[in-house]
Amino acid sequence: MVNDLEKFEKSQIEKLTSKKRIPAFRSGDAIKVTLKIIEGERSRLQAFEGVCIARKNNGLNSNFTVRKLSHGEGVERVFPLFSPLIEKIENVRKGEVRRSKIYYLRGRKGKRARIVDSNRGEEADQYSITENQETTNEKTNEEAKKTLDVKTTNVEKTVNKEESLVKEESSQKPVKEPVAEENISIEEKSESTASEADKTKDEPK
């Protein structure tokens, strides 16, 4: 049962992350979450930018908490990591923190709530777009099929040309035979005329 649940979760995660990329971020990073808000028949995008103060990795139930200051008041929101309402996640700034849960920021303001920047360099995305890869693979397969079709058509054309040449040669052979017979008959006639001329010479006058 456990293996079946894991397979199901993996398949669902692949479906949910096939059309968007999720960068690798940690607690202490400043991130920008773009949400899709549906209001009746209309929909719009809204950005929520703040500091990630907690992350929970639990398969499909993974989530992260973002905190920001709005008009001097702290506002926190918990986002499901694989929610279809999340349009994109951007890592604005990387921070260096010694804890996985930085709830101590709730009691700090101003300079005391600052986080030191981290030089982690470029990191690979946690989940990258897989649809583009599939489309590229499909394109390469289609191109390979087209090249194979072109090669087969060229081979067929050459084979047809060779067959037509062979047929022409075979059709020309019986036409040449009567010509040879005519040549033989002409040679026989010339021999007969030569023999007749010899006879006329041998006859007494």
N, CA and C atoms as a LAMMPS dump frame, in Angstrom:
ITEM: TIMESTEP
0
ITEM: NUMBER OF ATOMS
615
ITEM: BOX BOUNDS ff ff ff
-5.0000000000000000e+02 5.0000000000000000e+02
-5.0000000000000000e+02 5.0000000000000000e+02
-5.0000000000000000e+02 5.0000000000000000e+02
ITEM: ATOMS id mol type element x y z
1 1 1 N 0.824 -1.216 0
2 1 2 C 0 0 0
3 1 3 C 0.859 1.267 0
4 2 1 N 1.959 1.218 0.769
5 2 2 C 2.818 2.396 0.861
6 2 3 C 3.43 2.711 -0.502
7 3 1 N 3.884 1.672 -1.21
8 3 2 C 4.482 1.882 -2.528
9 3 3 C 3.464 2.441 -3.513
10 4 1 N 2.228 1.943 -3.444
11 4 2 C 1.175 2.448 -4.332
12 4 3 C 0.89 3.915 -4.061
13 5 1 N 0.855 4.287 -2.773
14 5 2 C 0.617 5.695 -2.421
15 5 3 C 1.763 6.582 -2.905
16 6 1 N 2.986 6.104 -2.766
17 6 2 C 4.13 6.882 -3.228
18 6 3 C 4.094 7.062 -4.741
19 7 1 N 3.752 6.009 -5.477
20 7 2 C 3.65 6.106 -6.935
21 7 3 C 2.561 7.095 -7.348
22 8 1 N 1.425 7.02 -6.631
23 8 2 C 0.325 7.936 -6.935
24 8 3 C 0.739 9.39 -6.676
25 9 1 N 1.416 9.625 -5.543
26 9 2 C 1.87 10.982 -5.223
27 9 3 C 2.861 11.492 -6.265
28 10 1 N 3.788 10.636 -6.686
29 10 2 C 4.773 11.041 -7.686
30 10 3 C 4.091 11.409 -9.008
31 11 1 N 3.114 10.604 -9.409
32 11 2 C 2.414 10.898 -10.667
33 11 3 C 1.643 12.21 -10.576
34 12 1 N 1.012 12.467 -9.417
35 12 2 C 0.269 13.715 -9.243
36 12 3 C 1.211 14.917 -9.214
37 13 1 N 2.349 14.764 -8.569
38 13 2 C 3.328 15.863 -8.516
39 13 3 C 3.848 16.169 -9.913
40 14 1 N 4.103 15.127 -10.718
41 14 2 C 4.571 15.342 -12.088
42 14 3 C 3.531 16.091 -12.923
43 15 1 N 2.259 15.75 -12.73
44 15 2 C 1.197 16.454 -13.457
45 15 3 C 1.114 17.919 -13.051
46 16 1 N 1.22 18.179 -11.745
47 16 2 C 1.064 19.548 -11.246
48 16 3 C 2.265 20.426 -11.582
49 17 1 N 3.444 19.835 -11.719
50 17 2 C 4.655 20.627 -11.99
51 17 3 C 5.088 20.57 -13.446
52 18 1 N 4.256 19.986 -14.321
53 18 2 C 4.649 19.875 -15.737
54 18 3 C 4.597 21.216 -16.461
55 19 1 N 3.754 22.154 -15.985
56 19 2 C 3.573 23.427 -16.687
57 19 3 C 4.234 24.61 -15.984
58 20 1 N 4.924 24.369 -14.878
59 20 2 C 5.558 25.481 -14.169
60 20 3 C 6.826 24.997 -13.479
61 21 1 N 7.696 25.954 -13.167
62 21 2 C 8.945 25.631 -12.494
63 21 3 C 8.885 26.128 -11.053
64 22 1 N 9.447 25.331 -10.159
65 22 2 C 9.516 25.697 -8.741
66 22 3 C 10.991 25.783 -8.37
67 23 1 N 11.485 26.973 -8.05
68 23 2 C 12.913 27.097 -7.718
69 23 3 C 13.229 26.477 -6.364
70 24 1 N 14.513 26.223 -6.146
71 24 2 C 14.968 25.707 -4.851
72 24 3 C 15.136 26.877 -3.894
73 25 1 N 14.302 26.95 -2.857
74 25 2 C 14.397 28.024 -1.872
75 25 3 C 14.326 27.434 -0.467
76 26 1 N 14.856 28.195 0.489
77 26 2 C 14.906 27.753 1.881
78 26 3 C 14.291 28.82 2.784
79 27 1 N 14.208 28.492 4.041
80 27 2 C 13.755 29.502 5.007
81 27 3 C 14.827 30.578 5.111
82 28 1 N 14.4 31.821 5.119
83 28 2 C 15.305 32.957 5.125
84 28 3 C 15.422 33.63 3.779
85 29 1 N 14.937 32.977 2.713
86 29 2 C 14.973 33.573 1.383
87 29 3 C 13.775 34.487 1.177
88 30 1 N 14.01 35.58 0.481
89 30 2 C 12.915 36.475 0.1
90 30 3 C 12.342 35.971 -1.213
91 31 1 N 11.069 35.605 -1.208
92 31 2 C 10.44 35.035 -2.395
93 31 3 C 9.197 35.838 -2.772
94 32 1 N 8.831 35.703 -4.033
95 32 2 C 7.656 36.378 -4.568
96 32 3 C 6.726 35.323 -5.155
97 33 1 N 5.534 35.222 -4.579
98 33 2 C 4.554 34.226 -5.011
99 33 3 C 3.453 34.934 -5.795
100 34 1 N 3.251 34.498 -7.034
101 34 2 C 2.193 35.056 -7.884
102 34 3 C 0.998 34.118 -7.846
103 35 1 N -0.117 34.616 -7.328
104 35 2 C -1.333 33.81 -7.159
105 35 3 C -2.358 34.149 -8.227
106 36 1 N -3.158 33.155 -8.576
107 36 2 C -4.284 33.354 -9.499
108 36 3 C -5.551 33.434 -8.662
109 37 1 N -6.172 34.623 -8.662
110 37 2 C -7.389 34.84 -7.866
111 37 3 C -8.59 34.878 -8.814
112 38 1 N -9.579 34.027 -8.524
113 38 2 C -10.781 33.936 -9.358
114 38 3 C -11.913 34.663 -8.648
115 39 1 N -12.484 35.637 -9.338
116 39 2 C -13.607 36.42 -8.801
117 39 3 C -14.788 36.286 -9.756
118 40 1 N -15.672 35.362 -9.457
119 40 2 C -16.803 35.119 -10.345
120 40 3 C -16.328 34.51 -11.656
121 41 1 N -16.597 35.216 -12.769
122 41 2 C -16.167 34.743 -14.083
123 41 3 C -14.799 35.293 -14.469
124 42 1 N -14.285 36.234 -13.683
125 42 2 C -12.998 36.861 -13.992
126 42 3 C -11.9 36.279 -13.116
127 43 1 N -10.684 36.419 -13.596
128 43 2 C -9.515 35.987 -12.825
129 43 3 C -8.4 37.004 -12.994
130 44 1 N -7.608 37.162 -11.943
131 44 2 C -6.497 38.115 -11.98
132 44 3 C -5.33 37.532 -11.198
133 45 1 N -4.162 38.146 -11.388
134 45 2 C -2.959 37.705 -10.707
135 45 3 C -2.598 38.681 -9.6
136 46 1 N -2.187 38.141 -8.456
137 46 2 C -1.794 38.957 -7.317
138 46 3 C -0.482 38.43 -6.758
139 47 1 N 0.444 39.343 -6.48
140 47 2 C 1.769 38.963 -5.976
141 47 3 C 1.821 39.139 -4.466
142 48 1 N 2.466 38.207 -3.807
143 48 2 C 2.684 38.262 -2.359
144 48 3 C 4.182 38.05 -2.143
145 49 1 N 4.868 39.116 -1.746
146 49 2 C 6.32 39.063 -1.583
147 49 3 C 6.68 39.201 -0.118
148 50 1 N 7.538 38.306 0.346
149 50 2 C 7.965 38.341 1.743
150 50 3 C 9.089 37.355 1.986
151 51 1 N 9.343 37.096 3.262
152 51 2 C 10.418 36.186 3.67
153 51 3 C 9.818 34.836 4.024
154 52 1 N 10.41 33.778 3.493
155 52 2 C 9.981 32.421 3.837
156 52 3 C 10.5 32.097 5.235
157 53 1 N 9.585 31.891 6.169
158 53 2 C 9.997 31.624 7.554
159 53 3 C 9.876 30.142 7.921
160 54 1 N 9.249 29.332 7.053
161 54 2 C 9.112 27.899 7.357
162 54 3 C 8.796 27.132 6.084
163 55 1 N 9.27 25.886 6.028
164 55 2 C 8.952 24.97 4.931
165 55 3 C 8.646 23.592 5.49
166 56 1 N 7.642 22.972 4.928
167 56 2 C 7.269 21.622 5.333
168 56 3 C 7.267 20.733 4.089
169 57 1 N 8.133 19.732 4.083
170 57 2 C 8.229 18.801 2.959
171 57 3 C 7.502 17.511 3.325
172 58 1 N 6.335 17.331 2.685
173 58 2 C 5.519 16.154 2.996
174 58 3 C 4.771 15.695 1.742
175 59 1 N 5.519 15.472 0.668
176 59 2 C 4.902 14.989 -0.571
177 59 3 C 3.924 15.993 -1.15
178 60 1 N 2.714 15.507 -1.417
179 60 2 C 1.675 16.388 -1.969
180 60 3 C 1.224 17.444 -0.975
181 61 1 N 1.405 17.177 0.309
182 61 2 C 0.979 18.106 1.349
183 61 3 C 2.068 19.106 1.742
184 62 1 N 3.101 19.236 0.913
185 62 2 C 4.172 20.19 1.221
186 62 3 C 3.637 21.614 1.171
187 63 1 N 4.133 22.456 2.092
188 63 2 C 3.723 23.862 2.106
189 63 3 C 4.869 24.725 2.625
190 64 1 N 4.694 26.028 2.499
191 64 2 C 5.68 26.978 3.006
192 64 3 C 4.957 28.232 3.488
193 65 1 N 5.57 28.878 4.463
194 65 2 C 4.98 30.06 5.087
195 65 3 C 5.792 31.291 4.705
196 66 1 N 5.086 32.331 4.264
197 66 2 C 5.729 33.587 3.853
198 66 3 C 5.217 34.7 4.762
199 67 1 N 6.147 35.519 5.259
200 67 2 C 5.801 36.627 6.153
201 67 3 C 6.256 37.931 5.535
202 68 1 N 5.397 38.962 5.64
203 68 2 C 5.762 40.296 5.174
204 68 3 C 5.157 41.34 6.117
205 69 1 N 5.68 42.549 6.037
206 69 2 C 5.159 43.668 6.827
207 69 3 C 4.293 44.545 5.928
208 70 1 N 3.048 44.734 6.318
209 70 2 C 2.121 45.571 5.562
210 70 3 C 1.604 46.681 6.477
211 71 1 N 2.04 47.923 6.194
212 71 2 C 1.66 49.098 6.99
213 71 3 C 2.018 48.895 8.468
214 72 1 N 3.212 48.34 8.711
215 72 2 C 3.685 48.15 10.079
216 72 3 C 3.158 46.92 10.784
217 73 1 N 2.285 46.16 10.131
218 73 2 C 1.721 44.945 10.726
219 73 3 C 2.272 43.712 10
220 74 1 N 2.602 42.696 10.747
221 74 2 C 3.096 41.452 10.153
222 74 3 C 1.954 40.606 9.602
223 75 1 N 2.116 40.171 8.358
224 75 2 C 1.102 39.331 7.698
225 75 3 C 1.79 38.048 7.244
226 76 1 N 1.185 36.915 7.569
227 76 2 C 1.731 35.614 7.187
228 76 3 C 0.698 34.827 6.386
229 77 1 N 1.211 34.111 5.402
230 77 2 C 0.334 33.25 4.603
231 77 3 C 1.018 31.912 4.392
232 78 1 N 0.224 30.867 4.478
233 78 2 C 0.719 29.505 4.24
234 78 3 C 0.245 29.082 2.853
235 79 1 N 1.191 28.707 1.979
236 79 2 C 0.875 28.314 0.603
237 79 3 C 1.175 26.834 0.402
238 80 1 N 0.25 26.08 -0.171
239 80 2 C 0.588 24.709 -0.595
240 80 3 C 1.571 24.776 -1.765
241 81 1 N 2.62 23.984 -1.706
242 81 2 C 3.672 24.061 -2.719
243 81 3 C 3.173 23.675 -4.103
244 82 1 N 2.277 22.693 -4.196
245 82 2 C 1.812 22.187 -5.481
246 82 3 C 0.392 22.658 -5.811
247 83 1 N 0.017 23.817 -5.273
248 83 2 C -1.325 24.327 -5.541
249 83 3 C -1.442 24.779 -7.001
250 84 1 N -2.53 24.401 -7.696
251 84 2 C -2.706 24.882 -9.079
252 84 3 C -3.002 26.373 -9.164
253 85 1 N -3.35 27.006 -8.039
254 85 2 C -3.617 28.445 -8.034
255 85 3 C -2.334 29.272 -8.007
256 86 1 N -1.212 28.65 -7.691
257 86 2 C 0.07 29.366 -7.709
258 86 3 C 0.577 29.399 -9.141
259 87 1 N 0.656 30.594 -9.693
260 87 2 C 1.108 30.759 -11.073
261 87 3 C 2.616 30.564 -11.184
262 88 1 N 3.385 31.203 -10.313
263 88 2 C 4.839 31.029 -10.32
264 88 3 C 5.428 31.471 -8.987
265 89 1 N 6.617 30.98 -8.711
266 89 2 C 7.368 31.331 -7.506
267 89 3 C 8.738 31.834 -7.947
268 90 1 N 9.123 33.008 -7.444
269 90 2 C 10.413 33.592 -7.795
270 90 3 C 11.25 33.768 -6.528
271 91 1 N 12.512 33.426 -6.637
272 91 2 C 13.452 33.616 -5.54
273 91 3 C 14.122 34.969 -5.727
274 92 1 N 13.7 35.966 -4.936
275 92 2 C 14.195 37.336 -5.102
276 92 3 C 15.586 37.498 -4.5
277 93 1 N 15.768 36.988 -3.288
278 93 2 C 17.046 37.166 -2.582
279 93 3 C 17.277 35.968 -1.674
280 94 1 N 18.521 35.517 -1.638
281 94 2 C 18.871 34.368 -0.798
282 94 3 C 19.428 34.857 0.534
283 95 1 N 18.936 34.267 1.595
284 95 2 C 19.375 34.645 2.932
285 95 3 C 20.07 33.512 3.659
286 96 1 N 20.952 33.877 4.568
287 96 2 C 21.69 32.888 5.35
288 96 3 C 21.134 32.855 6.775
289 97 1 N 20.544 31.738 7.132
290 97 2 C 19.904 31.56 8.436
291 97 3 C 20.371 30.238 9.026
292 98 1 N 20.476 30.163 10.356
293 98 2 C 20.972 28.962 11.027
294 98 3 C 19.85 28.06 11.516
295 99 1 N 18.601 28.416 11.208
296 99 2 C 17.467 27.609 11.657
297 99 3 C 16.573 27.297 10.462
298 100 1 N 15.819 26.223 10.604
299 100 2 C 14.86 25.87 9.554
300 100 3 C 13.538 26.599 9.728
301 101 1 N 13.199 26.939 10.968
302 101 2 C 11.985 27.704 11.261
303 101 3 C 12.418 29.004 11.948
304 102 1 N 12.223 30.107 11.269
305 102 2 C 12.686 31.387 11.835
306 102 3 C 11.48 32.184 12.349
307 103 1 N 10.786 31.597 13.321
308 103 2 C 9.63 32.265 13.918
309 103 3 C 10.038 33.439 14.808
310 104 1 N 11.323 33.548 15.098
311 104 2 C 11.762 34.651 15.959
312 104 3 C 11.578 36.011 15.292
313 105 1 N 11.357 36.014 13.929
314 105 2 C 11.122 37.288 13.237
315 105 3 C 9.802 37.929 13.658
316 106 1 N 8.889 37.152 14.243
317 106 2 C 7.594 37.696 14.661
318 106 3 C 7.741 38.73 15.779
319 107 1 N 8.761 38.581 16.582
320 107 2 C 8.953 39.525 17.686
321 107 3 C 9.988 40.598 17.387
322 108 1 N 10.407 40.72 16.114
323 108 2 C 11.42 41.702 15.762
324 108 3 C 10.907 42.655 14.69
325 109 1 N 11.447 43.871 14.713
326 109 2 C 11.074 44.886 13.722
327 109 3 C 12.312 45.69 13.338
328 110 1 N 12.235 46.269 12.135
329 110 2 C 13.32 47.151 11.701
330 110 3 C 14.618 46.423 11.439
331 111 1 N 15.717 47.008 11.967
332 111 2 C 17.044 46.447 11.715
333 111 3 C 17.223 45.096 12.379
334 112 1 N 16.53 44.842 13.447
335 112 2 C 16.661 43.564 14.156
336 112 3 C 16.104 42.391 13.347
337 113 1 N 15.222 42.698 12.38
338 113 2 C 14.61 41.638 11.568
339 113 3 C 15.369 41.398 10.264
340 114 1 N 16.547 42.028 10.13
341 114 2 C 17.314 41.837 8.903
342 114 3 C 17.927 40.444 8.848
343 115 1 N 18.101 39.963 7.596
344 115 2 C 18.717 38.655 7.351
345 115 3 C 19.915 38.867 6.433
346 116 1 N 21.041 38.265 6.786
347 116 2 C 22.27 38.408 5.996
348 116 3 C 22.109 37.683 4.668
349 117 1 N 22.607 38.333 3.591
350 117 2 C 22.552 37.706 2.27
351 117 3 C 23.512 36.52 2.186
352 118 1 N 23.095 35.524 1.44
353 118 2 C 23.897 34.313 1.274
354 118 3 C 24.422 34.22 -0.159
355 119 1 N 25.633 33.724 -0.293
356 119 2 C 26.234 33.522 -1.612
357 119 3 C 26.254 32.029 -1.947
358 120 1 N 25.065 31.482 -2.179
359 120 2 C 24.968 30.055 -2.515
360 120 3 C 25.207 29.791 -3.991
361 121 1 N 25.267 30.857 -4.779
362 121 2 C 25.444 30.681 -6.218
363 121 3 C 24.16 30.224 -6.892
364 122 1 N 24.303 29.805 -8.123
365 122 2 C 23.142 29.339 -8.884
366 122 3 C 22.789 27.911 -8.474
367 123 1 N 21.509 27.718 -8.19
368 123 2 C 21.019 26.398 -7.791
369 123 3 C 20.019 25.889 -8.822
370 124 1 N 20.031 24.594 -9.004
371 124 2 C 19.076 23.982 -9.933
372 124 3 C 17.666 24.055 -9.355
373 125 1 N 16.682 24.149 -10.255
374 125 2 C 15.29 24.215 -9.816
375 125 3 C 14.88 22.907 -9.141
376 126 1 N 14.028 23.055 -8.133
377 126 2 C 13.52 21.864 -7.457
378 126 3 C 12.642 21.047 -8.397
379 127 1 N 11.786 21.744 -9.152
380 127 2 C 10.942 21.112 -10.167
381 127 3 C 10.982 22.003 -11.401
382 128 1 N 11.432 21.446 -12.513
383 128 2 C 11.516 22.202 -13.759
384 128 3 C 10.394 21.797 -14.694
385 129 1 N 10.192 22.6 -15.719
386 129 2 C 9.117 22.336 -16.683
387 129 3 C 9.487 21.104 -17.499
388 130 1 N 8.565 20.14 -17.577
389 130 2 C 8.811 18.92 -18.338
390 130 3 C 8.09 18.911 -19.675
391 131 1 N 7.104 19.794 -19.859
392 131 2 C 6.355 19.812 -21.12
393 131 3 C 7.238 20.192 -22.284
394 132 1 N 8.129 21.171 -22.084
395 132 2 C 9.025 21.597 -23.155
396 132 3 C 9.924 20.459 -23.599
397 133 1 N 10.397 19.678 -22.626
398 133 2 C 11.239 18.555 -22.974
399 133 3 C 10.465 17.538 -23.807
400 134 1 N 9.222 17.292 -23.421
401 134 2 C 8.41 16.343 -24.184
402 134 3 C 8.168 16.845 -25.599
403 135 1 N 7.882 18.143 -25.725
404 135 2 C 7.644 18.694 -27.056
405 135 3 C 8.891 18.619 -27.918
406 136 1 N 10.057 18.893 -27.303
407 136 2 C 11.299 18.801 -28.077
408 136 3 C 11.556 17.37 -28.525
409 137 1 N 11.288 16.4 -27.625
410 137 2 C 11.452 15 -28.002
411 137 3 C 10.507 14.625 -29.129
412 138 1 N 9.264 15.115 -29.043
413 138 2 C 8.302 14.834 -30.108
414 138 3 C 8.764 15.45 -31.428
415 139 1 N 9.305 16.679 -31.354
416 139 2 C 9.789 17.331 -32.568
417 139 3 C 10.931 16.54 -33.199
418 140 1 N 11.871 16.095 -32.358
419 140 2 C 12.991 15.315 -32.885
420 140 3 C 12.504 14.009 -33.509
421 141 1 N 11.515 13.369 -32.865
422 141 2 C 10.962 12.14 -33.435
423 141 3 C 10.289 12.403 -34.769
424 142 1 N 9.533 13.513 -34.849
425 142 2 C 8.876 13.862 -36.103
426 142 3 C 9.895 14.156 -37.203
427 143 1 N 10.974 14.88 -36.848
428 143 2 C 12.009 15.172 -37.838
429 143 3 C 12.678 13.89 -38.318
430 144 1 N 12.932 12.97 -37.389
431 144 2 C 13.541 11.697 -37.774
432 144 3 C 12.616 10.922 -38.712
433 145 1 N 11.311 10.935 -38.407
434 145 2 C 10.349 10.257 -39.279
435 145 3 C 10.327 10.886 -40.662
436 146 1 N 10.368 12.231 -40.718
437 146 2 C 10.364 12.918 -42.008
438 146 3 C 11.59 12.548 -42.826
439 147 1 N 12.766 12.541 -42.176
440 147 2 C 13.989 12.177 -42.898
441 147 3 C 13.921 10.74 -43.405
442 148 1 N 13.366 9.824 -42.58
443 148 2 C 13.214 8.441 -43.013
444 148 3 C 12.267 8.337 -44.205
445 149 1 N 11.168 9.105 -44.163
446 149 2 C 10.223 9.099 -45.278
447 149 3 C 10.884 9.604 -46.556
448 150 1 N 11.675 10.681 -46.416
449 150 2 C 12.357 11.233 -47.592
450 150 3 C 13.331 10.214 -48.16
451 151 1 N 14.085 9.536 -47.267
452 151 2 C 15.042 8.528 -47.726
453 151 3 C 14.335 7.384 -48.431
454 152 1 N 13.213 6.908 -47.862
455 152 2 C 12.478 5.807 -48.478
456 152 3 C 11.929 6.207 -49.843
457 153 1 N 11.414 7.437 -49.944
458 153 2 C 10.907 7.906 -51.242
459 153 3 C 12.022 7.986 -52.271
460 154 1 N 13.217 8.459 -51.851
461 154 2 C 14.348 8.52 -52.781
462 154 3 C 14.764 7.134 -53.232
463 155 1 N 14.786 6.186 -52.278
464 155 2 C 15.141 4.805 -52.632
465 155 3 C 14.119 4.225 -53.595
466 156 1 N 12.843 4.478 -53.33
467 156 2 C 11.793 3.977 -54.217
468 156 3 C 11.929 4.57 -55.614
469 157 1 N 12.253 5.87 -55.663
470 157 2 C 12.428 6.514 -56.973
471 157 3 C 13.57 5.884 -57.755
472 158 1 N 14.707 5.661 -57.055
473 158 2 C 15.848 5.051 -57.734
474 158 3 C 15.516 3.641 -58.206
475 159 1 N 14.805 2.876 -57.361
476 159 2 C 14.418 1.515 -57.744
477 159 3 C 13.493 1.545 -58.952
478 160 1 N 12.539 2.479 -58.955
479 160 2 C 11.627 2.596 -60.092
480 160 3 C 12.369 2.971 -61.364
481 161 1 N 13.358 3.874 -61.222
482 161 2 C 14.159 4.267 -62.388
483 161 3 C 14.927 3.076 -62.95
484 162 1 N 15.546 2.29 -62.037
485 162 2 C 16.292 1.117 -62.484
486 162 3 C 15.373 0.109 -63.165
487 163 1 N 14.185 -0.08 -62.578
488 163 2 C 13.236 -1.019 -63.195
489 163 3 C 12.805 -0.536 -64.573
490 164 1 N 12.553 0.758 -64.71
491 164 2 C 12.153 1.307 -66.008
492 164 3 C 13.276 1.152 -67.034
493 165 1 N 14.546 1.377 -66.598
494 165 2 C 15.679 1.194 -67.513
495 165 3 C 15.802 -0.259 -67.956
496 166 1 N 15.618 -1.184 -67
497 166 2 C 15.685 -2.604 -67.331
498 166 3 C 14.58 -2.971 -68.306
499 167 1 N 13.393 -2.435 -68.094
500 167 2 C 12.28 -2.725 -69.008
501 167 3 C 12.555 -2.177 -70.402
502 168 1 N 13.122 -0.951 -70.455
503 168 2 C 13.45 -0.375 -71.761
504 168 3 C 14.481 -1.223 -72.504
505 169 1 N 15.508 -1.679 -71.759
506 169 2 C 16.529 -2.519 -72.389
507 169 3 C 15.933 -3.82 -72.889
508 170 1 N 15.072 -4.423 -72.046
509 170 2 C 14.447 -5.68 -72.465
510 170 3 C 13.519 -5.479 -73.664
511 171 1 N 12.864 -4.313 -73.727
512 171 2 C 11.987 -4.031 -74.865
513 171 3 C 12.783 -3.728 -76.129
514 172 1 N 13.999 -3.218 -75.997
515 172 2 C 14.814 -2.902 -77.166
516 172 3 C 15.504 -4.131 -77.744
517 173 1 N 15.712 -5.19 -76.967
518 173 2 C 16.404 -6.385 -77.455
519 173 3 C 15.692 -7.052 -78.631
520 174 1 N 14.397 -7.366 -78.604
521 174 2 C 13.752 -7.997 -79.771
522 174 3 C 13.737 -7.114 -80.995
523 175 1 N 13.851 -5.825 -80.829
524 175 2 C 13.9 -4.925 -81.982
525 175 3 C 15.223 -5.069 -82.706
526 176 1 N 16.308 -5.38 -81.981
527 176 2 C 17.628 -5.504 -82.589
528 176 3 C 17.777 -6.811 -83.349
529 177 1 N 17.054 -7.862 -82.979
530 177 2 C 17.187 -9.165 -83.614
531 177 3 C 16.846 -9.131 -85.105
532 178 1 N 15.729 -8.541 -85.517
533 178 2 C 15.454 -8.481 -86.959
534 178 3 C 16.507 -7.701 -87.721
535 179 1 N 17.111 -6.721 -87.069
536 179 2 C 18.176 -5.978 -87.732
537 179 3 C 19.334 -6.901 -88.033
538 180 1 N 19.661 -7.768 -87.047
539 180 2 C 20.741 -8.733 -87.273
540 180 3 C 20.38 -9.68 -88.403
541 181 1 N 19.09 -10.113 -88.426
542 181 2 C 18.653 -11.001 -89.5
543 181 3 C 18.763 -10.322 -90.856
544 182 1 N 18.398 -9.049 -90.908
545 182 2 C 18.508 -8.3 -92.156
546 182 3 C 19.958 -8.225 -92.615
547 183 1 N 20.872 -8.012 -91.654
548 183 2 C 22.296 -7.967 -91.996
549 183 3 C 22.755 -9.304 -92.562
550 184 1 N 22.273 -10.39 -91.941
551 184 2 C 22.647 -11.724 -92.425
552 184 3 C 22.123 -11.948 -93.83
553 185 1 N 20.852 -11.534 -94.06
554 185 2 C 20.281 -11.721 -95.394
555 185 3 C 21.033 -10.909 -96.436
556 186 1 N 21.461 -9.69 -96.049
557 186 2 C 22.22 -8.852 -96.976
558 186 3 C 23.552 -9.497 -97.313
559 187 1 N 24.235 -10.083 -96.259
560 187 2 C 25.496 -10.757 -96.502
561 187 3 C 25.309 -11.951 -97.43
562 188 1 N 24.193 -12.72 -97.187
563 188 2 C 23.935 -13.876 -98.064
564 188 3 C 23.705 -13.432 -99.505
565 189 1 N 22.962 -12.34 -99.678
566 189 2 C 22.708 -11.825 -101.019
567 189 3 C 24.007 -11.418 -101.704
568 190 1 N 24.887 -10.751 -100.919
569 190 2 C 26.166 -10.329 -101.502
570 190 3 C 27.004 -11.534 -101.906
571 191 1 N 26.978 -12.607 -101.067
572 191 2 C 27.714 -13.81 -101.419
573 191 3 C 27.143 -14.459 -102.67
574 192 1 N 25.805 -14.478 -102.75
575 192 2 C 25.165 -15.08 -103.938
576 192 3 C 25.503 -14.305 -105.194
577 193 1 N 25.512 -12.987 -105.105
578 193 2 C 25.859 -12.177 -106.28
579 193 3 C 27.311 -12.378 -106.663
580 194 1 N 28.179 -12.545 -105.67
581 194 2 C 29.593 -12.781 -105.96
582 194 3 C 29.779 -14.133 -106.648
583 195 1 N 29.07 -15.149 -106.184
584 195 2 C 29.168 -16.471 -106.8
585 195 3 C 28.635 -16.452 -108.227
586 196 1 N 27.538 -15.709 -108.442
587 196 2 C 26.99 -15.584 -109.787
588 196 3 C 27.987 -14.896 -110.709
589 197 1 N 28.678 -13.887 -110.176
590 197 2 C 29.672 -13.193 -110.999
591 197 3 C 30.813 -14.121 -111.348
592 198 1 N 31.249 -14.976 -110.432
593 198 2 C 32.306 -15.937 -110.715
594 198 3 C 31.866 -16.92 -111.786
595 199 1 N 30.616 -17.36 -111.697
596 199 2 C 30.096 -18.302 -112.707
597 199 3 C 30.104 -17.679 -114.096
598 200 1 N 29.661 -16.429 -114.161
599 200 2 C 29.636 -15.738 -115.461
600 200 3 C 31.049 -15.588 -116.022
601 201 1 N 32.056 -15.422 -115.163
602 201 2 C 33.443 -15.338 -115.625
603 201 3 C 33.91 -16.675 -116.162
604 202 1 N 33.526 -17.77 -115.463
605 202 2 C 33.98 -19.1 -115.865
606 202 3 C 33.325 -19.572 -117.158
607 203 1 N 32.14 -19.113 -117.467
608 203 2 C 31.434 -19.525 -118.68
609 203 3 C 32.202 -19.066 -119.924
610 204 1 N 32.292 -19.961 -120.977
611 204 2 C 32.989 -19.515 -122.21
612 204 3 C 32.171 -18.519 -122.983
613 205 1 N 32.878 -17.629 -123.64
614 205 2 C 32.175 -16.615 -124.405
615 205 3 C 31.846 -17.131 -125.78
